[in-house]
Amino acid sequence: MKPTNKTYQLYCQFCHYKKTFDGDDSKSLSLSKSSDIQAGIPRYDSENKAIEQPPMKRGKPKSKCPNCGRVIFVTRYNEPKQDKPS
């Protein structure tokens, strides 16, 4: 089985900066810290008389644009799938 080639893209909508790279040179990025996001609303469990907190999920990785300094999102692209012969 062939290993998948993971590529990442940075795109700034403000200044139209675009960079496509693989995960090897990710140390040169200035990633911003982000807090966890609540996945749902808290629910009251009447049996235990307690509030159940929903699980937290990680936010998207964010980076700073090297040109203008605004926050941009890192998008991951996988290798395109090949069509099956008919």
C-alpha positions as CSV (number, residue, x, y, z in Angstrom):
1,M,0.0,0.0,0.0
2,K,1.3,3.4,-1.0
3,P,1.7,6.0,1.8
4,T,-0.5,9.0,1.4
5,N,1.1,12.4,0.7
6,K,-0.3,14.9,3.1
7,T,-0.1,18.5,1.9
8,Y,-1.2,21.6,3.8
9,Q,-2.2,25.0,2.5
10,L,-2.1,28.5,3.9
11,Y,-4.3,31.1,2.2
12,C,-5.0,34.6,3.4
13,Q,-8.2,36.1,2.0
14,F,-7.1,39.7,2.9
15,C,-3.7,39.9,1.0
16,H,-4.1,36.7,-1.1
17,Y,-1.0,35.1,0.3
18,K,-0.9,31.4,-0.6
19,K,1.6,28.7,0.4
20,T,1.3,24.9,-0.1
21,F,3.7,22.7,1.8
22,D,4.1,19.3,3.4
23,G,4.2,18.7,7.1
24,D,8.1,18.8,7.3
25,D,8.5,22.5,7.4
26,S,5.7,23.3,9.9
27,K,8.2,24.5,12.5
28,S,8.6,27.8,10.4
29,L,4.9,28.6,11.0
30,S,3.9,30.8,13.9
31,L,0.9,28.8,15.2
32,S,-1.6,30.6,17.4
33,K,-2.8,29.0,20.6
34,S,-6.5,28.3,20.7
35,S,-8.7,27.0,23.4
36,D,-11.0,24.0,23.3
37,I,-14.5,24.4,21.9
38,Q,-17.6,23.0,23.6
39,A,-19.2,20.3,21.4
40,G,-22.7,20.6,22.8
41,I,-24.9,22.0,25.5
42,P,-24.7,20.9,29.2
43,R,-27.5,18.5,30.2
44,Y,-29.1,17.9,33.6
45,D,-29.2,14.3,34.7
46,S,-32.3,14.1,37.0
47,E,-31.3,10.6,38.2
48,N,-27.9,11.7,39.6
49,K,-29.0,15.3,40.2
50,A,-25.9,16.5,38.4
51,I,-25.0,18.5,35.3
52,E,-23.3,16.5,32.6
53,Q,-20.7,18.5,30.6
54,P,-20.4,17.7,26.9
55,P,-16.9,16.6,25.6
56,M,-14.6,19.4,24.3
57,K,-13.1,19.3,20.9
58,R,-10.0,21.0,19.5
59,G,-10.3,24.0,17.2
60,K,-8.7,24.4,13.8
61,P,-5.0,25.2,13.8
62,K,-4.4,28.9,13.1
63,S,-1.3,30.7,11.9
64,K,-0.2,34.2,11.2
65,C,0.1,35.5,7.7
66,P,3.7,36.4,6.9
67,N,2.6,39.3,4.7
68,C,-0.1,41.1,6.7
69,G,-0.1,39.4,10.1
70,R,-3.8,38.4,10.2
71,V,-4.9,35.0,11.5
72,I,-5.3,32.4,8.8
73,F,-6.4,28.7,9.0
74,V,-4.2,25.8,8.0
75,T,-6.1,23.5,5.6
76,R,-5.0,19.9,5.0
77,Y,-5.3,18.1,1.6
78,N,-4.9,14.4,1.1
79,E,-3.8,12.7,-2.1
80,P,-6.6,12.7,-4.7
81,K,-8.4,9.4,-5.0
82,Q,-8.1,7.5,-8.3
83,D,-11.1,6.5,-10.3
84,K,-11.9,2.8,-10.3
85,P,-11.7,1.2,-13.8
86,S,-15.1,0.1,-15.1
